[in-house]
Amino acid sequence: MEQEINGMRGILAPVARFDRWLHAVLLVLLVVCAARYVERHGLAPETAAVLAGAAALAVVASLRPVLPRRGAWPTIWVVGVVVLWMALTLAAPSFAWCAVPLAFAVLRVIPFGPAVAVVVVMTVVVSVAWSRIDDGIDPTVIVGPAGIAIATVIAYRALERESAERQRLLDELTDAQDELAEAQHRAGALAERTRLSREIHDSVGQQLSSINLLLQAAEQDWRARPDSAREHVRTAAATAREGLDEVRRVVRDLAPAALEDGSADALPDAIDRLVTDASATGAGPVLAFHRHGAARAVPAPTAGALLRSARGAVANAVEHAHARRVVVSLTYQPDEIRLDVRDDGVGFDVASNRRGAADRGHGLRGLRERAEELGGRAEIESAPGEGTTVSVSFPLSSSTEEQVTS
């Protein structure tokens, strides 16, 4: 497996800044080997040819960065530098040391198979050149360069494969991170749609239902009791204005308008107004609100959740339970605040509701989800013919009130 960078394939291609070091080492070796040749042979006739060959090799080796990196040019460059080096080495064996940077440069340029073949040929040339200056045959001159060349190629081959595997793992990790980010985005969008659906149902939807009941009552009283009819219409208009404000706040995920002042009495007052408005038509069950314990300021998200839960539970009792009486209780305890909505209506099978059967007004599932999101709990007790009790509670602590009032 070879890496390809800018069209050039080689097993050492991923190594950063390796080219400059190879070129510098090659130039230094060429200068040193040329100086040694001149020292040994003086200005003999063949010296000029050797120096010219060394200069030509330096020039050709320096051309690689400016040559095209695709097509046949890399191969042409390899053939040129290897042939020049072979001629120099056979003429002056000291130039054999230049094989080291040249071999690495070859590994940078061409794939593994051809690179190994070139390195083998260069190793043979080194052995032949050194044998010419030794008396007899020295096995180390043959085995030594061959062993070093083979070990070097195998080592860098292993490093290249490890680098490729590491890059593959990094690519897989990047892909996994992208998929996770996309999944989180989808989950966030789904959670936001669920939140909007739940809040609109338990706020705007219930207010629209109240407006409908008020207008129906006004229509019935229009001729017989015009003052009562006008009062129903005024209440319906006020509820519509509150619904418009609630829509804006739901979209911005803010607390209901009735809780904006953040005082200790804001929540019980808002629930009291809710019960009063629900009783305004006079055609439904009798509604009552009771507060137990000293009122305390609670965090805006908790207060908003309690008010919306009360609105949804009351609307369900009025519209679906066929109850004669509905009692709403808000209880303050040292470590908890609890909302209870009890009715004496027809009730329903809670187990069937949990399994996905028809939900009374669709709001009970959202009521549970809202409570769980804020660290509270929602409990629903009901049975056919025995009424329904909806309870929602949230933990409170002494630090909670300090956070709200600070």
MARBADREN-513891 format. One record per residue: residue in three letters; x, y, z of N, C-alpha, C in turn. Coordinates in steps of 0.1 Angstrom, whole numbers, plus 2048, in hexadecimal, padded with zeros to 3 digits. Example, Ala and Ser with C-alpha at 12.3 -4.5 7.8 and 13.67 -1.06 7.14 Angstrom:
BEGIN
Ala8847C784E87B7D384E8847DF84E;Ser8807EA8478897F584788180084F;
END
This chain:
BEGIN
Met8087F480080080080080980C800;Glu8088157F68108217F580882D7F7;Gln80E8377FD8078447FE80984C7F2;Glu8008547EE80185D7E37FF86B7E7;Ile8098747E58088827E980B88A7DD;Asn8018927D980389B7CD8078937C1;Gly8018877C080487F7B48108767B5;Met8198787BF8258707C08238647CA;Arg8268587C682484C7CE8328477D3;Gly8328457E083F8407E683C83B7F4;Ile8448327F984082D806845836811;Leu84D84080E85184A81884B857815;Ala84185880C83B86580983586C814;Pro82F86581F82986D82A833874833;Val84087183284A87783B84C886838;Ala84A88E84284A89C8408598A183F;Arg85B8AB8368688B18358748A8832;Phe87189C82E87B89282C88389581F;Asp87D89B81588489E8098908A880B;Arg88E8B28138988BC8158A48B681B;Trp8A28AD8258AD8A782C8B489D823;Leu8AD89681B8B388C8128BC894808;His8B789F8038BF8A77F98CB8AD7FF;Ala8CA8B280B8D58B88128E08AD814;Val8DC8A18198E689781C8EC89280F;Leu8E58918048EB88D7F78F58977F2;Leu8F28A47F38FB8AE7EF9088AE7F7;Val9078AC8049138AC80D91B8A0809;Leu91589480791C88880392388A7F6;Leu91D8907EC9238937DF92F89B7E1;Val92E8A67E993A8AF7EA9458A77F1;Val9428A07FC94D89980395388E7FA;Cys94B8867F395087C7EA9598827DF;Ala95488D7DA95C8947CF9698997D4;Ala96989F7E09758A47E697F8987E9;Arg97A88D7EE9828817F198887C7E4;Tyr98087C7D99868777CC9918807C7;Val98F88D7C89998967C49A68947CC;Glu9A48927D99B08907E29B78837DE;Arg9B08797DB9B686C7D89BD86C7CA;His9B68727C09BA8717B29C087E7AC;Gly9BF8887B39C48957AE9BC8997A2;Leu9C28A27999BB8A778E9BE89E782;Ala9BC8917839BE8887789B388A76D;Pro9B58857619AB88875699D88375A;Glu99C87876198F87276598887A770;Thr99088377798A88A78297F89477D;Ala98289A7729788A476C96B89D769;Ala96C89076496088976195888676E;Val95F88177895987E78595288A78B;Leu95989578B9538A27919478A6789;Ala9488A577C93D8A877393189F776;Gly93489277892988977C92288C789;Ala92B8907939268947A091D8A079F;Ala9228AA79791A8B679590D8B378E;Ala90D8AA7849018A777D8F78A0786;Leu8FC89778F8F38907988ED89A7A2;Ala8F58A47A78EF8AE7B08E48B67A9;Val8E78B979C8DC8C17958D08B9793;Val8D18AD78E8C58A478B8BE8A1798;Ala8C589F7A38BE89C7AF8B68A87B4;Ser8BC8B47B18B58C17B58A98C47AD;Leu8A78BD7A289B8C079988E8BA79E;Arg88F8B07A78838A97AA8788B27B0;Pro87B8BB7B886F8C47BD8688CC7B3;Val86F8CF7A78698D779D8638CF792;Leu8658C27918608B97878518B6789;Pro8498B377F83B8AF78183B8A2789;Arg8318A179283089679B82788B796;Arg82288C78A81A88278482087D777;Gly81A87377281F86E76582C866766;Ala83586775C84186075C84D867762;Trp84B87476585687C76A85D876777;Pro85687278185D86C78C866860788;Thr86185778086984C77B875850773;Ile87385A76B87F86076388986576D;Trp88586C77788E872780896867788;Val88F85C78C8968517938A084B78A;Val89C84877E8A68427748B284B772;Gly8B08587718BB86176F8C586177B;Val8C08637878C98647928D0857795;Val8C984C7938CF83F7968DA83C78C;Val8D783F77F8E283C7758EE845777;Leu8EC85277A8F785A77D8FF855789;Trp8F88527948FE84C7A090684079D;Met90083679590782A79291482D78B;Ala91483678192083977A92A83F783;Leu92684878C93084E79593684379F;Thr92D83B7A49328317AD93B8277A7;Leu93882379B94181979494F820791;Ala94E82D78F95B83478C962838799;Ala95B83B7A396183F7B09588397BB;Pro95D82D7C09548267CA95182E7D6;Ser9588397DA9548417E59468477E4;Phe9418497D793484F7D59298457D9;Ala92D8397DC92382F7E091B8337EC;Trp92183C7F591A84180190E8497FD;Cys90E84F7F19028577EC8F684E7EA;Ala8F88417EA8ED8377E88E28397F3;Val8E783C7FF8DD83D80B8D2847808;Pro8D68548068CB85E8048C485C7F7;Leu8CB8577ED8C48547E08BA8497E1;Ala8BD83E7E98B48337EB8A78387F2;Phe8A98417FC89D84680389584F7F9;Ala89C8577F189585F7E788D8577DD;Val89284B7D988B8427D087F83D7D8;Leu8808397E48758357EC86A83F7EE;Arg86E84C7ED8648577ED85C8587E1;Val8628547D685C8577C985484C7C2;Ile8598407C38528357BB84D82B7C5;Pro8438237C083D8197C984780F7CF;Phe8428067D884A7FD7DF8527F37D6;Gly84A7ED7CE8507E27C585C7E77BD;Pro85A7F17B48657F77AC8707FD7B5;Ala86C8037C08768097C98807FE7CE;Val87A7F27D28837E77D788C7E37CC;Ala8877E27C08907DD7B589B7E77B3;Val8987F47B38A37FE7B18AD7FD7BD;Val8A87FC7C98B17FB7D58BA7EE7D3;Val8B57E37CE8BD7D77CC8C87DA7C2;Val8C57E17B78CF7E47AD8D97ED7B3;Met8D57F77BB8DF8007C18E87F87CB;Thr8E27EF7D28EA7E77DB8F57DE7D4;Val8F17D97C98FA7D17C19067DA7BC;Val9027E67B790C7EF7B29167F37BD;Val9117F57C991A7F87D59237ED7D7;Ser91E7E07D79267D57DA9317D37CF;Val92D7D57C39377D47B89427DF7B9;Ala93E7EB7BC9477F67BC9517F47C8;Trp94C7F07D39557EE7DF95F7E27DC;Ser9597D87D59627CC7D396E7CF7CA;Arg96C7DA7C29777DD7B89837E37C0;Ile9807E97CC98C7EF7D39917E67DE;Asp98B7DA7DF9907D07E99987C57E2;Asp9A17BF7E89A87B37E39A07A77E6;Gly99C7A07DC9937947DE9857987E0;Ile97D78E7E596F78F7E796C7907F6;Asp96779B7FA96379D80895479B80A;Pro94F79081094178E811939799818;Thr9407A08219397AB8289367B681F;Val93E7B881493B7C380B92E7C0803;Ile92B7B380291E7AF7FB9137AE805;Val9157A780F90A7A48199067B1821;Gly9107B982590D7C582D9047CE826;Pro9077D481A8FE7DD8138F17D7810;Ala8F17CA80C8E47C48098DB7C3816;Gly8E17BF8218D97BE82E8D47CB832;Ile8DD7D58318D87E38358CD7E882D;Ala8CE7E58208C47EA8168B67E3819;Ile8B77D581B8AB7CE81D8A47D282A;Ala8AC7D38358A77D78428A17E5841;Thr8A77EE83A8A27FC8398957FC832;Val8947F58278887F581F87C7EF827;Ile87F7E382D8747DC8358707E5841;Ala8797EC8478767F485386D80084E;Tyr87080684386881183F85B80D839;Arg85B80183384E7FB82F8457F983A;Ala84A7F48458427F285183D7FF857;Leu84680985784281685C83781C853;Glu83881A84682E81F83C82181883F;Arg82180B84181480484380E809851;Glu81680B85B81180F86780B81D866;Ser81282685E80D83385C800833854;Ala7FF82A84A7F38298437E782484C;Glu7EA81A8547E081585D7DB820867;Arg7E582886C7E28338757D983D86E;Gln7DC8408627D484A85A7C6844858;Arg7C58378557B88318537B0832860;Leu7B683086B7AF8318787AA83F87B;Leu7B38498777B08578797A485B870;Asp7A485686479985885B78C852860;Glu78D84686578184086B77C848877;Leu78584D87F78185488B77B862887;Thr78086887C77A87487776C872872;Asp76B86786A75E863865754861871;Ala75985987B75085688674C86388E;Gln75586D88F75287989674888188D;Asp74A881880740888878732881879;Glu73287487972586D87B71F870888;Leu7278708937228748A071C8828A1;Ala72488B89B71F89989B71189A893;Glu7108938887048938816F888D889;Ala6FC8818906F187B8986ED8848A4;Gln6F788B8AA6F48948B46EB8A08AF;His6EE8A48A36E68AF89D6D88AA89B;Arg6D689E8966C98998936C18978A1;Ala6C98928AB6C28908B86BE89D8BE;Gly6C78A78BC6C38B48C16B78BA8BA;Ala6B78B88AD6AB8BD8A669E8B68AA;Leu69F8A98AC6948A18B068F8A58BE;Ala6998A78C76958AC8D568F8B98D4;Glu6948C28CC68D8D08CB67F8CF8C5;Arg67D8C68BB6708C58B66668BF8C1;Thr66C8B58C86638AF8D36608BA8DD;Arg66A8C28E16678CD8EB65D8D68E6;Leu65E8DB8D96558E48D46478DE8D3;Ser6468D28CF6398CB8CE6328CA8DC;Arg63A8C68E66358C58F36318D28F9;Glu6398DC8F86368E98FE62A8F08F7;Ile62A8EF8EA61E8F48E36118EE8E7;His6128E08E86068D98EC6018DD8FA;Asp60B8DF9046078E19116068F0914;Ser6088F990B60790790D5FD90D903;Val60190E8F75F99148ED5ED90C8EA;Gly5EF8FF8E95E48F68E65D98F68F0;Gln5DD8F68FD5D38F79075CC905908;Gln5D490F9055CE91D9055C491E8F9;Leu5C79188EE5BD9188E35B19108E6;Ser5B29058ED5A78FE8F259E9068FB;Ser5A590E90459D91790D596921906;Ile59D9278FC5969318F358A92B8ED;Asn58B91F8E85809198E15749178EB;Leu5779128F756C91190156691E905;Leu56E92890656993590A56093B8FF;Leu5649398F255C93E8E754F9368E6;Gln54F9298E85439228E85399268F3;Ala53F9298FF53792E90A53193C907;Ala5399449005349518FC5299508F2;Glu52A9478E95209458DF5139418E5;Gln5149388EF5089348F650193F8FE;Asp50994890450495390C501960905;Trp50495F8F850496C8F04F79738F1;Arg4EB96C8F04DE9738F14D99748FF;Ala4DA9699064D49689144DC97091E;Arg4E996F91D4F19769274FD97D920;Pro4FA98991A50498F91251099491A;Asp50E99892751A99C92F523990931;Ser51E98593452697993652D975929;Ala52697691E52C97391153897C90E;Arg53698991154199390E54D98F918;Glu54A98B92455598892D55C97C928;His55597292255C96691C56596A911;Val5609749095689788FD57497F902;Arg57398890C57E98F911589985917;Thr58497B91E58D971923594969918;Ala58C96690D59295F90259D9688FB;Ala59A9758FA5A497E8F45B197F8FC;Ala5AF98090A5BB9809125C3973911;Thr5BB9689115C295B90F5CA95A902;Ala5C49608F75CB9608EA5D79688EB;Arg5D79738F25E397B8F35EE9748FB;Glu5EA96D9065F396590D5F995A905;Gly5F09548FC5F59498F35FF94E8E9;Leu5FD95A8E46079608DB6159628E2;Asp6149688EE6209698F662795C8F9;Glu61F9528FC6249458FF62B93E8F3;Val6259408E762C93B8DB63A9418DA;Arg63B94E8DC6489548DB65294F8E5;Arg64D94C8F16569478FB6599398F9;Val6509318F46539238F265E9228E7;Val65D92A8DD6679298D267592D8D8;Arg6759378E168293B8E76859338F3;Asp67D9298F767F92190368092990F;Leu67893391167793B91D66C937926;Ala66C93C93266193993B65493F937;Pro64993A93B63C94093863B94F93C;Ala63395793663396593962E967947;Ala62595E94D62096095A62B95E965;Leu63795996164195796B64D960969;Glu64B96A96165797395E65D97A96A;Asp65497E97465A98697F66397D988;Gly66197098866A96798F66896799E;Ser65D96D9A365B96D9B26569609B7;Ala65595F9C46519539CA6429509C7;Asp63A95A9C662C9599C46289579B5;Ala6329599AC62F95999E62994C99A;Leu62F94099E62A93499961C93199F;Pro6199329AC60C92F9B16019399AB;Asp6059459A95FC94F9A35F894B995;Ala60294698E6009439805F793697F;Ile5F992D9885F09219885E292598C;Asp5E192E9965D493299B5CC93998F;Arg5D39419875CD94897C5C993D971;Leu5D19339705CE9289665C192296A;Val5C091E9775B491897C5A892197A;Thr5A992E97D59E93797C59A93896E;Asp5A39399645A093A95659992E951;Ala59D922956597915952589914957;Ser58691B96257891B96856F925962;Ala57592E95956D93A95556193694C;Thr56192B94555692893D54A924945;Gly54C91E95154191A95953A90D955;Ala53F9079495388FC94453F8EF948;Gly54C8F094D5548E49505538E095E;Pro55D8D996355D8D49715618E097A;Val55E8DE9875628E89915718E7993;Leu5798F19925878F199458B8F99A0;Ala5958F49A759A8FA9B45A98F99B4;Phe5AF9039BA5BE9039BB5C19059CA;His5CB8FD9CF5D08FE9DC5DF8FE9DC;Arg5E49079E55F39079E75F69039F5;His6008FA9F66048F5A036128F9A06;Gly6158FEA11623902A14626910A10;Ala631916A15635923A1263B924A04;Ala63692D9FC63B92F9EE64A9329EE;Arg65192C9E565F92E9E36629319D5;Ala66C9399D267093B9C467792E9BF;Val67392A9B367991E9AD67F9229A0;Pro68991B99A68F91E98E68591F983;Ala68792997967E92B96E67A91F966;Pro68491696368090A95B677901963;Thr6799009706708F79786628FD979;Ala66290B97C65591197D64D910970;Gly65491296464E911957648903955;Ala6508F995964C8EB9576408E8960;Leu63F8ED96C6348EB9756278F296F;Leu6298FE96A61D9059656188FE958;Arg6218FA95061C8F39436168E6947;Ser61C8DF9516168D29556088D495A;Ala6078DF9635F98E29685EF8E595D;Arg5F48ED9535EB8F09485E78E4940;Gly5F08DB93D5ED8CF9365E48C693E;Ala5E78C494B5DF8BB9535D08C0955;Val5CF8CD9575C28D39595BA8D294C;Ala5C18D59405BA8D49345B58C6931;Asn5BD8BC9345B98AE9325AD8AB93B;Ala5AD8AF9475A28AD9505958B394C;Val5968BF94758A8C79425858C1935;Glu58D8BD92C5898BA91F5868AB91E;His58D8A292558C89492358788C92E;Ala58889193B58588894657688894A;His56E89294456089394855E893957;Ala56789B95E56889B96C55E8A6971;Arg55A8A497E5518AE98555A8B898C;Arg5668B399156E8BC99957D8B9996;Val5858C49955938C399359A8CB99E;Val5A38C59A55AB8CC9AF5BA8CD9AB;Val5BF8D99AB5CD8DB9A85D48DF9B5;Ser5DF8D89B95E68DB9C55F58DD9C2;Leu5FA8E89C86098EA9C760E8EA9D5;Thr6188E19D761D8DE9E562C8E19E5;Tyr6308EA9EF63E8ED9F16438E59FD;Gln64D8DD9FB6538D6A056628DAA06;Pro6698D7A116778DCA126808D8A07;Asp67E8CCA026878C79F76808C49EA;Glu6738C99E966C8C59DD6608CF9DB;Ile65C8D09CE6508D79CB6488CE9C2;Arg63B8CD9C56328C39BF6258C99BB;Leu6218C59AF6158C99A960C8BC9A7;Asp5FF8BD9AC5F58B29AB5E98B89A4;Val5E48B199A5D78B49945CF8A7995;Arg5C48A999C5BB89D99F5AD8A0999;Asp5A789699259A89798D59288B991;Asp58588C99157C88099457587B987;Gly57C87C97C57687996F57786A96C;Val57686795F57485995B58185195C;Gly58D85895D59985095E59D849952;Phe5A88429525AD83A9475B783094B;Asp5BB8279435C481C9465D3821944;Val5DA82494F5E782994E5F1820946;Ala5EF8139495F88099425F6809933;Ser5EA80A92E5E880B9205EE81891A;Asn5ED8239225F382F91E60282E91C;Arg60882792661782692561B81E919;Arg61281491561680C90A6138128FC;Gly60E81F8FD60C8268F05FE8278EC;Ala5F58248F55E78268F15E38348F0;Ala5D78378ED5D38458EB5D684D8F8;Asp5DD8588F75E08609025D686B904;Arg5D186D9115C88779135CE885910;Gly5CA88A9045CF8979005DE8978FC;His5E488C8FB5F288A8F65FC890900;Gly5F789790B60089F91360789791E;Leu60288C92260888492D61688092A;Arg61887B91E62687791B63088291B;Gly62B88E91663489A91663689F924;Leu62C89D92D62D8A193B638899942;Arg63988C93F644884945651888940;Glu65288A93265F88D92C66489B932;Arg65B8A493365F8B19386658B0946;Ala65E8A994F6638A795C6708A195D;Glu67289695567F88F95568B897950;Glu6888A09466928A99416988B294C;Leu6908B69556948BF95F6978B996D;Gly6998AB96D69C8A49796918A1982;Gly6848A397E6798A0986672893982;Arg66689198765F885983650888982;Ala64988197A63B88297863487497A;Glu62A87498262286898561486A981;Ile60E86097B6008609775F985497D;Glu5EF8579855E784C98B5D884D986;Ser5D38439805C684397B5C1835978;Ala5B48339785AE8269745A082A96F;Pro59B82296658E82596058382696B;Gly57D83296A57283597457683A981;Glu58383C98358884099159084D990;Gly58E8559865958629855A4860982;Thr5AB86C9825B986D97F5C0876988;Thr5CC87398C5D587C9945E287D98C;Val5E68899895F288C9825FB89398C;Ser60788E98F61089499861E896991;Val6238A39936308A698E6388AD999;Ser6448A899B64C8AD9A665A8B09A1;Phe6618BA9A766E8BD9A46768BF9B2;Pro6828BB9B268A8BD9BF68E8CC9C0;Leu68E8D09CD6928DE9D169C8DD9DC;Ser6A58E79DD6AE8E79E86B08F59EC;Ser6B78F79F76BA9059FB6C290D9F1;Ser6CB9069EA6D390D9E06CB9119D4;Thr6C090A9D26B790D9C66B191B9C7;Glu6AC91E9D36A692B9D56B09369D5;Glu6BC9339DA6C793D9D96CB9409CB;Gln6CB9369C26CE9389B46C39409AD;Val6B693E9B16AC9459AA6AC9549AE;Thr6AE9569BB6AE9649C06BA96C9BD;Ser6C59659BA6D296D9B96D29749AB;
END
